[in-house]
Amino acid sequence: MNNILLDELFYALTLAALPFIIHYYYNDYFPSIWESKTILYAVYTAYYVFVLLLHHSPLPGMLMLGLNITGIVLLSFLYKGKILWRIGAGLFIVALIMLSDAATAPVYTTSEYIFTLFLSKILMFLLVKITLRFTKAFGEGNLGSWYWIGLFCFPFISILSIAKLSGELSLREYPALYPILSGGMLLINFLIILLCDRVLTIQSAQNKNYLLEQQNTYYMNQYLLTKERQQEVFTFQHDFRNILLGLRSQLQAGEKDAGLNDVDKLLGVIELSSGGCNTGSILIDSIMNYKQQFANKLGIAFHSDIQIPPQLDLDAYAISIILGNTLDNAIEACKHPDLTEPYIKFQFHYHKGTLFIRIQNPYQHSIRTNHFGELATTKRDKHFHGIGLKSVKKAVEETGGIWDITYENQIFQVEICLFNIEILSVAETEQKCTS
């Protein structure tokens, strides 16, 4: 068989591994938009044909390189995720592919060429596996400007450098230098990815610690409320006999009005001591009572309609994020000076394994959205604000729930449904509380 024909045959054969490697890489970081695998197969097959045709086209080298980069980056749009993360991931996989090809030593025979074709694809797959193995938080969260610049620039510079070096005739006199340079650039890109992942891991740990601090604050507040009510009950029990004696003497003396006034005062004390959220779920009660107290201090009316059984099997982490952030956003909106009657309406219902949550509040500030229709913060500090509802969305989706946001007629509303919520037995509830 003609050597050229043999080269092209094995090139086409080994090229089939490239779509698999790219999908394997993207799919680990970002969930696919399409549930049907047929669509993914069709798109990646079209990409394979595109690259194969590009390989045989007479186009200039830099134009072919640009089309290859564009094709791989466009494949990232088959997956969900922030556009900056997907572009960054696309540039990195392009650099990894090109540097893996370049890391193999120059060849001069057909057998050596065929061997390097297989070797480069195996090297690509191993490098992707190593990258995915050592990165845990890549693709989520927010990075600072310098990290984004590094994530974009280093792969791009590596791609242009390797393309430039491939045309340098002087390097052919030193065949070992080409793989060394390619390996060095691979290492730098890998370290950049690890650095970004490390920053994201630290951010995630800080967010979890903040959430734990919030939960501890909720629980401590609930403990103080419970202790205060318990003291009121003890005091009431101690004074109850004396109160009855006083009422008896007033009624015997014919002082009916005075006796009725004392009864009204007594009922007022009982009603006051039984106020607040008291569902029987310490998680819900802790969060709701803390947020209600905070809202009341700001003069915000808090109307709650809670109808749930006390022994619900709730994910403390997800519920803390969902209730904490949605109520914080509602309170923040109600603090606007132009609102004359700020209020928060909170509904929390349970029916046949489904938990329904609805939060309504008025607003006066302008609501902005980005290019994807997502709400954007109006505060100056973009890095620390505007992530509340994103955290809620993530928590809802991770628990298999759905949510919806509407803002019409100056009323902001968040609706959330969480499914497959079970009711625990008393023994299971006690075991969960003590574990």
C-alpha positions as CSV (number, residue, x, y, z in Angstrom):
1,M,0.0,0.0,0.0
2,N,1.2,3.5,-0.7
3,N,2.9,5.1,2.3
4,I,0.9,8.3,1.9
5,L,-2.4,6.5,1.7
6,L,-1.4,4.4,4.8
7,D,-0.5,7.6,6.7
8,E,-3.9,9.2,5.9
9,L,-5.7,6.0,6.8
10,F,-4.3,5.8,10.2
11,Y,-4.6,9.5,10.7
12,A,-8.4,9.2,10.1
13,L,-8.5,6.1,12.4
14,T,-6.8,7.8,15.3
15,L,-8.6,11.0,14.8
16,A,-11.8,9.2,15.9
17,A,-10.5,9.3,19.4
18,L,-10.4,13.1,19.5
19,P,-14.2,13.6,19.8
20,F,-14.4,11.0,22.6
21,I,-11.5,12.8,24.5
22,I,-13.1,16.2,24.1
23,H,-16.6,15.0,25.3
24,Y,-15.0,13.1,28.2
25,Y,-13.3,16.3,29.3
26,Y,-16.2,18.7,28.9
27,N,-18.8,16.3,30.4
28,D,-16.8,16.0,33.6
29,Y,-17.0,19.7,34.2
30,F,-20.3,20.7,32.7
31,P,-23.6,18.8,32.4
32,S,-24.8,18.3,28.8
33,I,-27.7,20.4,27.5
34,W,-29.1,17.5,25.5
35,E,-30.6,14.5,27.3
36,S,-30.5,12.6,24.1
37,K,-27.1,11.0,23.3
38,T,-28.1,10.8,19.7
39,I,-27.8,14.6,19.3
40,L,-24.3,14.5,20.9
41,Y,-23.2,11.7,18.6
42,A,-24.4,13.6,15.6
43,V,-22.7,16.8,16.5
44,Y,-19.4,15.1,17.3
45,T,-19.6,13.1,14.1
46,A,-20.0,16.3,12.2
47,Y,-17.0,17.7,14.1
48,Y,-14.9,14.7,13.1
49,V,-15.8,15.1,9.5
50,F,-15.1,18.8,9.7
51,V,-11.6,18.2,11.1
52,L,-10.9,15.5,8.6
53,L,-11.9,17.8,5.7
54,L,-9.9,20.6,7.2
55,H,-6.8,18.4,7.3
56,H,-7.0,17.9,3.5
57,S,-7.9,21.5,2.7
58,P,-5.4,23.9,1.1
59,L,-6.1,26.7,3.6
60,P,-3.2,28.6,5.3
61,G,-1.9,27.1,8.5
62,M,-3.0,29.9,10.8
63,L,-6.5,29.9,9.4
64,M,-6.7,26.2,9.9
65,L,-5.5,26.6,13.5
66,G,-8.2,29.3,14.1
67,L,-10.9,27.1,12.7
68,N,-9.7,24.2,14.9
69,I,-9.8,26.4,18.0
70,T,-13.2,27.7,17.1
71,G,-14.6,24.2,16.5
72,I,-13.5,22.9,19.9
73,V,-14.7,26.0,21.8
74,L,-18.0,25.8,20.0
75,L,-18.4,22.2,21.2
76,S,-18.4,23.6,24.8
77,F,-21.8,25.1,24.0
78,L,-23.3,21.7,24.0
79,Y,-22.9,21.8,27.8
80,K,-24.3,24.0,30.6
81,G,-22.2,26.4,32.5
82,K,-20.8,29.9,32.7
83,I,-19.5,31.0,29.3
84,L,-16.2,32.1,30.7
85,W,-15.6,28.7,32.2
86,R,-16.5,26.9,29.0
87,I,-14.2,29.1,26.8
88,G,-11.4,28.7,29.3
89,A,-11.9,24.9,29.3
90,G,-12.0,24.9,25.5
91,L,-8.7,26.8,25.2
92,F,-7.0,24.5,27.7
93,I,-8.1,21.3,25.8
94,V,-6.9,22.8,22.5
95,A,-3.5,23.6,24.1
96,L,-3.4,20.1,25.6
97,I,-4.2,18.5,22.2
98,M,-1.6,20.5,20.3
99,L,1.1,20.1,22.9
100,S,0.5,16.4,23.2
101,D,1.0,16.1,19.4
102,A,4.2,18.2,19.7
103,A,5.5,16.3,22.7
104,T,6.3,13.3,20.5
105,A,9.7,13.4,18.8
106,P,9.9,14.2,15.1
107,V,9.5,11.2,12.8
108,Y,10.8,10.4,9.4
109,T,9.2,7.0,8.5
110,T,5.7,5.8,8.0
111,S,5.9,3.3,10.9
112,E,7.2,6.0,13.3
113,Y,4.4,8.3,12.1
114,I,1.7,5.7,12.8
115,F,3.2,5.0,16.2
116,T,3.2,8.7,17.2
117,L,-0.4,9.0,16.1
118,F,-1.5,6.4,18.6
119,L,1.0,7.6,21.2
120,S,-0.3,11.2,21.0
121,K,-3.9,10.2,21.5
122,I,-3.0,8.0,24.4
123,L,-1.0,10.9,25.9
124,M,-4.0,13.2,25.4
125,F,-6.4,10.9,27.2
126,L,-3.9,10.3,30.1
127,L,-3.4,14.1,30.5
128,V,-7.2,14.7,30.5
129,K,-7.6,11.9,33.1
130,I,-4.8,13.5,35.3
131,T,-6.4,16.9,34.9
132,L,-9.8,15.7,35.9
133,R,-8.3,13.7,38.8
134,F,-6.6,16.6,40.4
135,T,-9.3,19.3,39.8
136,K,-12.5,19.2,41.9
137,A,-14.0,22.7,41.7
138,F,-13.1,23.8,38.2
139,G,-16.0,25.2,36.3
140,E,-17.9,26.6,39.2
141,G,-17.6,29.8,41.3
142,N,-16.0,33.1,40.5
143,L,-12.3,34.0,39.9
144,G,-10.5,37.3,40.2
145,S,-9.5,39.2,37.0
146,W,-5.9,38.1,37.1
147,Y,-6.9,34.4,37.3
148,W,-9.2,34.8,34.3
149,I,-6.4,36.4,32.4
150,G,-4.0,33.6,33.2
151,L,-6.6,30.9,32.4
152,F,-7.2,32.5,28.9
153,C,-3.7,33.8,28.1
154,F,-1.4,30.9,28.9
155,P,-3.3,28.3,26.8
156,F,-3.6,30.8,23.9
157,I,0.1,31.7,24.1
158,S,1.0,28.1,24.2
159,I,-1.1,27.4,21.1
160,L,0.5,30.3,19.1
161,S,4.0,29.3,20.3
162,I,3.8,25.7,19.3
163,A,2.3,26.8,15.9
164,K,5.2,29.2,15.5
165,L,7.9,26.7,16.6
166,S,6.6,24.0,14.2
167,G,7.7,26.2,11.3
168,E,11.2,26.8,12.7
169,L,13.7,24.9,10.6
170,S,16.5,25.5,13.1
171,L,14.7,23.2,15.6
172,R,15.1,20.3,13.3
173,E,18.8,20.3,14.2
174,Y,17.8,19.7,17.8
175,P,15.0,17.1,17.7
176,A,14.9,16.7,21.5
177,L,14.3,20.4,22.1
178,Y,10.8,20.3,20.6
179,P,9.3,17.8,23.0
180,I,11.0,19.5,25.9
181,L,9.5,22.9,25.1
182,S,6.1,21.2,24.5
183,G,6.3,19.4,27.8
184,G,7.3,22.6,29.7
185,M,4.3,24.5,28.3
186,L,2.0,21.5,29.2
187,L,3.3,21.7,32.7
188,I,2.7,25.5,32.9
189,N,-0.9,25.1,31.7
190,F,-1.5,22.3,34.1
191,L,-0.2,24.3,37.0
192,I,-2.5,27.2,36.0
193,I,-5.5,24.9,36.0
194,L,-4.5,23.6,39.4
195,L,-4.0,27.1,40.8
196,C,-7.5,28.2,39.6
197,D,-9.0,25.0,41.1
198,R,-7.2,25.6,44.4
199,V,-8.7,29.1,44.6
200,L,-12.2,27.7,43.9
201,T,-11.7,25.0,46.5
202,I,-10.8,27.6,49.1
203,Q,-13.8,29.7,48.1
204,S,-16.1,26.7,48.4
205,A,-14.7,25.9,51.9
206,Q,-15.2,29.5,52.9
207,N,-18.8,29.5,51.7
208,K,-19.4,26.3,53.6
209,N,-17.9,27.7,56.8
210,Y,-20.0,30.8,56.4
211,L,-23.1,28.6,56.0
212,L,-22.2,26.7,59.2
213,E,-21.7,29.9,61.1
214,Q,-25.2,31.0,59.9
215,Q,-26.7,27.7,61.0
216,N,-25.0,28.0,64.4
217,T,-26.4,31.5,64.7
218,Y,-29.9,30.2,63.8
219,Y,-29.6,27.4,66.4
220,M,-28.3,29.7,69.1
221,N,-31.1,32.1,68.5
222,Q,-33.6,29.3,68.7
223,Y,-32.1,28.0,71.9
224,L,-32.4,31.5,73.5
225,L,-36.0,31.8,72.3
226,T,-36.8,28.3,73.7
227,K,-35.1,29.1,77.0
228,E,-36.9,32.4,77.3
229,R,-40.3,30.7,76.6
230,Q,-39.5,27.9,79.1
231,Q,-38.7,30.5,81.8
232,E,-42.0,32.3,81.0
233,V,-43.9,28.9,81.3
234,F,-42.2,28.2,84.7
235,T,-43.0,31.7,85.9
236,F,-46.6,31.4,84.7
237,Q,-47.0,28.0,86.4
238,H,-45.7,29.4,89.6
239,D,-48.0,32.4,89.5
240,F,-51.0,30.7,88.1
241,R,-52.5,29.7,91.5
242,N,-52.1,33.3,92.8
243,I,-53.6,34.7,89.7
244,L,-56.7,32.4,90.1
245,L,-57.0,33.4,93.7
246,G,-57.0,37.1,92.7
247,L,-59.6,36.5,90.0
248,R,-61.8,34.6,92.5
249,S,-61.6,37.4,95.1
250,Q,-62.5,40.0,92.4
251,L,-65.5,38.0,91.2
252,Q,-66.7,37.5,94.8
253,A,-66.4,41.2,95.4
254,G,-68.5,41.9,92.2
255,E,-65.6,43.5,90.4
256,K,-66.5,41.8,87.1
257,D,-64.8,44.4,84.8
258,A,-61.5,44.2,86.7
259,G,-61.6,40.4,86.5
260,L,-62.2,40.5,82.8
261,N,-59.3,42.9,82.3
262,D,-57.0,40.5,84.2
263,V,-58.2,37.6,82.1
264,D,-57.5,39.6,78.9
265,K,-54.0,40.4,80.2
266,L,-53.5,36.8,80.9
267,L,-54.6,35.7,77.4
268,G,-52.3,38.4,76.0
269,V,-49.3,36.9,77.8
270,I,-50.1,33.4,76.6
271,E,-50.5,34.6,73.0
272,L,-47.2,36.5,73.2
273,S,-45.3,33.6,74.6
274,S,-46.6,31.3,71.8
275,G,-45.7,33.6,68.9
276,G,-43.1,33.0,66.2
277,C,-42.5,29.9,64.1
278,N,-43.1,26.7,66.0
279,T,-43.4,23.8,63.4
280,G,-41.5,21.3,65.5
281,S,-38.6,21.2,63.0
282,I,-35.7,22.9,64.8
283,L,-34.0,23.6,61.4
284,I,-37.1,25.5,60.0
285,D,-37.9,27.2,63.4
286,S,-34.3,28.4,63.9
287,I,-34.0,30.0,60.4
288,M,-37.5,31.5,60.4
289,N,-37.5,32.9,63.9
290,Y,-34.0,34.5,63.3
291,K,-35.1,36.1,60.0
292,Q,-38.4,37.2,61.4
293,Q,-36.7,38.9,64.4
294,F,-34.3,40.6,62.1
295,A,-37.1,41.8,59.8
296,N,-39.2,43.0,62.7
297,K,-36.3,45.1,64.0
298,L,-36.2,46.9,60.6
299,G,-40.0,47.5,60.7
300,I,-40.7,44.9,58.1
301,A,-44.0,43.1,58.5
302,F,-43.6,39.3,58.4
303,H,-46.5,37.1,57.4
304,S,-46.0,33.4,57.4
305,D,-48.2,30.5,56.4
306,I,-46.5,27.3,57.4
307,Q,-48.2,24.0,57.1
308,I,-45.7,21.2,57.4
309,P,-45.4,18.1,59.6
310,P,-42.6,18.3,62.2
311,Q,-40.7,15.1,61.1
312,L,-39.7,16.1,57.6
313,D,-36.4,14.5,56.2
314,L,-34.8,17.8,55.1
315,D,-31.4,18.4,53.8
316,A,-30.0,21.0,56.3
317,Y,-27.4,22.3,53.9
318,A,-29.8,22.9,51.0
319,I,-32.7,24.3,53.2
320,S,-30.3,26.7,54.9
321,I,-29.1,28.0,51.6
322,I,-32.6,28.3,50.1
323,L,-34.4,29.9,53.1
324,G,-31.4,32.0,54.2
325,N,-30.7,33.6,50.9
326,T,-34.2,34.1,49.7
327,L,-35.2,35.7,53.0
328,D,-32.1,37.8,53.0
329,N,-32.9,39.1,49.5
330,A,-36.5,39.9,50.5
331,I,-35.3,41.8,53.6
332,E,-32.7,43.7,51.5
333,A,-35.4,44.7,49.0
334,C,-37.7,45.8,51.8
335,K,-35.0,48.1,53.2
336,H,-35.5,50.5,50.3
337,P,-36.3,54.0,51.7
338,D,-39.1,54.5,49.1
339,L,-41.2,51.6,50.5
340,T,-43.8,52.9,52.8
341,E,-45.2,49.5,53.9
342,P,-42.5,46.9,53.6
343,Y,-43.6,43.3,54.1
344,I,-42.6,39.7,53.5
345,K,-45.1,37.0,52.8
346,F,-43.8,33.5,53.3
347,Q,-45.7,30.3,52.5
348,F,-44.3,26.8,53.3
349,H,-46.6,23.9,52.5
350,Y,-46.1,20.1,52.3
351,H,-48.3,17.8,50.2
352,K,-47.7,14.2,49.2
353,G,-43.9,14.3,49.3
354,T,-43.6,17.7,47.8
355,L,-42.5,20.9,49.6
356,F,-43.8,24.2,48.3
357,I,-42.1,27.4,49.2
358,R,-43.3,30.9,48.1
359,I,-41.7,34.2,49.2
360,Q,-43.2,37.6,48.1
361,N,-42.0,41.1,48.8
362,P,-42.4,44.5,47.3
363,Y,-39.5,46.3,45.7
364,Q,-38.6,49.7,44.4
365,H,-35.1,49.3,43.0
366,S,-34.5,48.5,39.3
367,I,-33.9,44.8,38.4
368,R,-31.2,44.1,36.0
369,T,-30.5,40.9,34.0
370,N,-27.4,39.7,32.1
371,H,-27.3,38.4,28.6
372,F,-28.7,35.0,29.7
373,G,-31.7,36.4,31.5
374,E,-30.1,35.8,35.0
375,L,-30.6,38.4,37.7
376,A,-27.6,40.7,38.2
377,T,-26.7,42.6,41.4
378,T,-27.2,46.3,41.4
379,K,-24.5,46.8,44.1
380,R,-21.1,48.1,43.4
381,D,-19.3,45.1,45.0
382,K,-20.0,42.6,42.2
383,H,-17.7,39.9,43.6
384,F,-19.4,39.5,47.0
385,H,-23.0,40.3,46.0
386,G,-25.3,38.8,43.5
387,I,-24.4,35.2,44.3
388,G,-27.4,34.6,46.7
389,L,-30.0,33.5,44.2
390,K,-27.3,31.6,42.2
391,S,-26.6,29.6,45.4
392,V,-30.4,29.0,45.7
393,K,-30.6,27.9,42.1
394,K,-27.7,25.5,42.6
395,A,-29.1,24.0,45.8
396,V,-32.6,23.6,44.3
397,E,-31.2,21.8,41.2
398,E,-28.9,19.6,43.2
399,T,-31.8,18.4,45.2
400,G,-33.8,17.7,42.0
401,G,-36.3,20.6,42.6
402,I,-37.6,23.3,40.4
403,W,-37.9,27.1,40.9
404,D,-39.3,30.2,39.3
405,I,-38.8,33.9,39.8
406,T,-41.3,36.6,38.8
407,Y,-41.3,40.3,39.3
408,E,-44.4,42.1,38.2
409,N,-46.3,45.1,39.5
410,Q,-43.5,45.9,41.9
411,I,-43.9,42.5,43.6
412,F,-40.9,40.1,43.6
413,Q,-41.8,36.4,44.0
414,V,-39.7,33.3,44.4
415,E,-41.4,29.9,44.1
416,I,-39.6,26.6,44.8
417,C,-40.8,23.0,44.7
418,L,-38.7,20.2,46.3
419,F,-39.7,16.7,45.6
420,N,-39.5,13.3,47.3
421,I,-39.4,14.7,50.8
422,E,-40.2,12.0,53.3
423,I,-41.7,12.1,56.7
424,L,-39.5,10.4,59.3
425,S,-40.8,8.4,62.3
426,V,-40.1,9.8,65.8
427,A,-37.3,7.3,66.3
428,E,-35.7,8.2,63.0
429,T,-36.0,11.9,63.8
430,E,-34.3,11.4,67.2
431,Q,-31.5,9.3,65.6
432,K,-30.9,12.0,62.9
433,C,-30.7,14.8,65.5
434,T,-28.2,12.9,67.7
435,S,-26.0,11.7,64.7
